[in-house]
Amino acid sequence: MGKLMKESHTSLRDDFQVSCIELDVLVNAAINCSGVLGSRMTGGGFGGCTVTLLQRSVVDSVMATMRENFIRKFNKDAAQRIEFYICTPSEGARRVSL
């Protein structure tokens, strides 16, 4: 899954040109962290958001690395726009009986 996420981001960036430098910086920061399986842009692109699949034990360090890389590339004020949402996978859609 992680490999497909990385390939998908590369395709969205290079083939469809719907990524942007901000998303590329965040994805690159994430995929270079230990414990990260994959990362890619999601949504409409052009400044949207990324989704990163990672081990629970590295959540805090990956978020810190992503923020640090963003600050290094842009500036401290730009990093104020970064928000992280922690999600846990669930069983997904299924029939519910009453």
N, C-alpha and C positions, 0 to 999 in steps of 0.2 A: 504494500500500500504506500509506504513512504517513497519508494523509488518512483511509483506512478505519480505521486504528488509533485515530486521534483521535476519530472519530465513534463507534466502538465503546465507547471509554471514556466518552464523554459519555452514551451510551445506558445503559451499565451503572450509571453514577452517578445519572442523572436518572430514567430509565424503570424500572429494576429495583431501584434503591437498594441495590446490593450493594458499593459502594465505601465508603471511609472517608476522613476528612480526611488521614490519613498518606499514603495512596496518591494522593489528589488533589494534594497538595503535591509529591510526587515526579514525577508525570506533568506537572503544570504547569511545574515547573522544567525538565524535560527538553525539552518541546516549544517552550520559549522560547529554547533554545540553538541557535546556528548549527551546522549540520551534522546536526541531528536531523530525521529524516523522519517519525517518529511514535512514540507511546508510549501504553500502556494498562495497566490492571490486568489480572492474569491469575490463574488459580487460583480459590480459593474466595472471594476478596474479604475484607472485614471485617478487614483487616490482613495480607493476603497479600503479593503482590509485583507488580512491574511488569515489562514487557518493553519495551525501547526499541530502535528501529531507527535506527542512526546511522552516519555515516561513521567509518571506522577512525581517521582522524587527530584526531578530537575526543573520543575515549573518555575520556581523563584529565580534560579540562576539563569535560565533561558530568557525570562522576561528582563532581567537586569542587563544581560548581554545585548538583547535587541535594543533596549533603550540607550545603552552606552554607544552602540554603533550608530544609532540614529543621531544622537547628539554630536558625535564625532564628524559625521557627514554633513549635518546641517547646523543646528545650534540648539542651545538649551531651550529657547522659546518654542521651537518647533516640536520638541519632545513633549511639551505640555499637551499636544493634540493626541498623543498615543494613549489608547485605552486598551486594557486587557480584559477579556471575558473568559473565565475558566469554565469549561464544560466537560462533563463526563459522559461517555457513550452510554446509550441505553439500548434496550431490545429493539427499538424502532417501532414502526407501524405494525399493528396487529389487530385482529378482530377481538373486540371486547364483548363478552357475554354478560348479561345482567343476571 
